[in-house]
Amino acid sequence: MNYYIIFFAIIILIGVILFNYFLVVFDNKIKLLENQIILLFEKRTNLVPSLYEITKEFLSKHDEVFEQILNLRKVEFSNYEETFTQRIQNEIQIHHELNFIFKVINKHPKIQKEWKYLLIKDLFLENSSEIGKKVELYKMIIKKLNFYLHFKNFTPVWIFFNIKKRNEI
């Protein structure tokens, strides 16, 4: 009878250890996804100087239109060590400024025929689409991780594996 209890205790202990190992691997994959999203944001933001130069001759208050997004880019470069959620908040502001810039640009019919502008616009749209897909995947994975972390707190092994809940974006 004691052998059965010991056997079940060992199986439960192995299950708890494997579950916590699964959480560590899951957390590492989330960190990789965060890095991919940051690289996509940087790739999109690095197109801003090209858009700035292309639209220079078409917009009358060019510097005023691009002033805020250039300041946000400076913030992005200066705060390189910020957390992922802080970085996302800055990128959301950059996204809103990009929408504003494209609304202003779309009011000028001459620039709509400029092939350089059309190329940059397509690159922005492509990057934004890819970012949207990755962010949706990230949101789904974070929900799963936070759900699994509720169960981790009921195991005694949680002391050895320091994984914290992630904030949803």
N, C-alpha and C positions, 0 to 999 in steps of 0.2 A: 504494500500500500504506500509506503514512504517513497518507493522508487517512482511511482506515478506522480506524486506531488513534486518531487525533484525534477522529473522529466518535464512536466508542464511549466514549472518555474523557469527552467533553462530555456524552453521554447518561447515563453513570454519575454524573457530577458533578451534573447536574440532578436525577437520581433521589434522590441523597443529600440534596440541599438540600430537595426536596419532602418527603421522609420526615421530616426534622427539623422542617420547617414543620408537618407533620401532627402531630408530637408536641407542639409548642408550642400548637397549637389544641386538641388533646386535653387537655392540662394545664389550659388556661383553662376548658374545659368542666367539668373535675373541680372546679375552684375554685368555679364557679357551683353545682354540685351540693352541695358542702360548705356553702355559704351557705344553700341551700334547706333542708338538713337541720338546720342550726343554728336557722333560723327556726321550723321545725316543733317542735324541742325547746323553744324559748322559748314558743311558742304553748301547748304542753302544760303546761309548768311554770307559766305564768301562770294556769292554772286552779286551782292549789293553794290560793291564798287563798279562792277561792269555796268549795272543798270544806271548808276549815278553818271558815269561818263557818257553813256549812250544818250541819255535824256537831257544832257546839259544844253544842247542847242535848241531843244524844242520847248522847254518850260521857261516861263518868264520869272517866276519866283522859285527857282530851282533849289537854292540853298535852304529856303524855309521849308520846302516840302521834305527834304532829306535830313533836316537837322535832328529830329528826334530819333530816327533809326540809326544815325551815325553815333549819337550818344549811347544808345542801347548796345551798339556793337562795342563801344569802348568799355562799357560795363561788363560785357561778356568776356572781353580779353583780360580785364583787370581782375575779375573774380574767378579765376580759373579753378580754385580749390573749393568752390561752393558745392553744396549738396545737390543731388539730382533734382529734388523738388524745387529748390531755388533756381536752378538752371532752367527748368521747365517754365517757371513763372516769367523769367526774362524772355524766353523764347516765345511765349504767348504774346507778350507785348510787342516783340519784333514782328510776329505774324500780323497783329492788328495794324502796325505801321506799314507793313508791306501791302496789306489790303487797301489802306488809304492811298499809298503811292500809286498803286495800279488803277484806282478809281480816278485819280487826278490825271494820270497818263492817258487813260482811255477817252478822256474828253478832247484830246488833240488828235485829229484825223491824220495828220501828216506822219506822226510817229507810228501809226498802225501799219504803214507801208514799209517801214524801215526793217530790213531783214535781220539786222543785229538785234533789234528790240524783240522781234518775234522769236528769235533763237533763245534769248535770255528768258523770255516769258515762258517758253516751253520747258526750259530747264527748271525754272521755279515751280511750275505746275507738276512736273515729274517728281522733283524732290519732295514737294509738299504731299503728294499722293503717297509716296513711299513712307514718309514720316507718319502720316495718318494711319497707315496699315500697322506699322511697328508700335505706335502708341496704343492702338486698340488691342493688339496682342499683349502688350505690357499690362494694360488694365486688367485683362482677363487672367493673366498669370498671377498678378498681385492679389486678386481676389482669392484664387486657389491657395496661394501661399499663406495668406492670413487665416484662411479656414483651417489649414493643416496645423498652423501654429497654436490654435486653440487646443488641439489634442496633445501637442508636445508639452504643454505646461502641466499635464496630468502625469507625466512620466518623471521618474527620478533622474533620468539622464540629461535633462534640460540644463543642468548646471554646467555640463561639459561642452555643450554646443550653444554658443551665444548667437542666436538668430533672433532679431527683433522684427516686430510687425512693420510693414512698409506702409507709408501713406499713399493712398490712392490719388491719382492725378485727374 
